[in-house]
Amino acid sequence: SFFLRKKKIHAQTKIKAEKLLFHDWTFERRIKKFKPEPPRKILNKGERYAPGDLVESYAHFPTWYPATVRRANANGSYALEFDNGECAEAVAPKCIRYRIS
């Protein structure tokens, strides 16, 4: 049967599981060992972003995208202007981080 042949072929391969990079569930954890994230400024409790701060946000994009803080709103959100010219008027602080300097 197809499945028995597939199992036999798989058993004959000499690939070790620890050598696989993208086909294992521990990759997310292991990537930090050989590709650490560079240090970035972090907001302390009670601090707010100031107008003109260079930040990144994923509020309107599927990934972190560079932006500049235009103003801090009274409700705790921020108005951002992205580097592509788009603006967002109410971005939650959890969707914002400082850029790597």
C-alpha positions as CSV (number, residue, x, y, z in Angstrom):
1,S,0.0,0.0,0.0
2,F,1.0,3.6,-0.5
3,F,1.3,4.4,3.3
4,L,3.5,1.3,3.9
5,R,5.9,2.4,1.1
6,K,5.9,6.0,2.4
7,K,6.8,4.7,5.9
8,K,9.5,2.5,4.6
9,I,11.1,5.4,2.5
10,H,10.9,7.7,5.6
11,A,12.6,5.0,7.7
12,Q,15.4,4.8,5.2
13,T,16.3,8.5,5.3
14,K,19.2,9.6,7.3
15,I,17.9,13.0,8.4
16,K,18.0,13.6,12.1
17,A,15.2,15.5,13.7
18,E,17.4,18.0,15.5
19,K,18.9,19.0,12.1
20,L,15.5,20.1,10.8
21,L,15.0,23.8,11.0
22,F,11.6,24.7,9.7
23,H,9.8,21.4,10.2
24,D,9.7,21.4,14.0
25,W,7.5,22.9,16.6
26,T,10.5,24.2,18.8
27,F,11.7,26.6,16.1
28,E,10.0,29.6,17.6
29,R,11.8,29.0,20.9
30,R,15.2,28.1,19.3
31,I,15.4,31.0,17.0
32,K,16.0,33.3,19.9
33,K,19.3,31.5,20.6
34,F,20.9,32.2,17.3
35,K,19.0,35.3,16.2
36,P,18.4,37.4,19.3
37,E,16.3,40.6,19.0
38,P,18.4,43.8,19.2
39,P,17.7,45.9,22.3
40,R,15.0,48.5,21.9
41,K,13.7,51.2,24.2
42,I,10.7,50.1,26.3
43,L,8.0,52.2,27.8
44,N,8.0,52.1,31.6
45,K,4.8,52.0,33.6
46,G,3.1,55.4,33.5
47,E,5.1,56.7,30.6
48,R,3.6,57.6,27.3
49,Y,4.8,58.0,23.7
50,A,5.5,61.7,22.8
51,P,4.7,63.4,19.5
52,G,7.5,62.9,17.1
53,D,8.7,59.5,18.6
54,L,9.8,57.0,16.0
55,V,7.8,53.8,16.5
56,E,6.5,50.7,14.8
57,S,2.9,49.5,14.7
58,Y,1.0,46.6,13.4
59,A,-2.4,48.3,13.8
60,H,-3.3,48.5,10.1
61,F,-0.7,46.1,8.6
62,P,0.0,42.4,9.0
63,T,3.5,43.1,10.3
64,W,5.3,45.8,12.3
65,Y,5.5,49.0,10.1
66,P,7.5,52.2,10.8
67,A,5.5,55.2,12.0
68,T,5.8,58.5,13.8
69,V,3.6,59.5,16.7
70,R,1.5,62.5,15.8
71,R,-0.4,63.0,19.1
72,A,-1.5,61.2,22.3
73,N,-5.3,61.0,22.5
74,A,-7.2,61.5,25.8
75,N,-8.4,57.9,25.9
76,G,-4.8,56.5,25.9
77,S,-4.6,55.7,22.2
78,Y,-2.3,57.4,19.7
79,A,-2.5,59.1,16.3
80,L,0.2,57.7,14.1
81,E,1.5,58.7,10.6
82,F,3.1,55.7,8.9
83,D,6.1,56.0,6.6
84,N,4.0,55.3,3.5
85,G,1.9,58.4,4.3
86,E,-1.2,56.7,5.8
87,C,-2.5,57.9,9.1
88,A,-4.2,56.1,12.0
89,E,-6.2,58.1,14.5
90,A,-6.7,55.7,17.4
91,V,-4.0,53.0,17.8
92,A,-3.9,51.1,21.1
93,P,-0.5,51.3,23.0
94,K,-0.2,47.5,22.9
95,C,0.1,47.7,19.0
96,I,3.0,50.2,19.2
97,R,6.7,49.7,20.1
98,Y,9.8,51.9,19.7
99,R,11.9,51.3,16.6
100,I,15.4,49.8,17.0
101,S,17.8,52.6,17.2
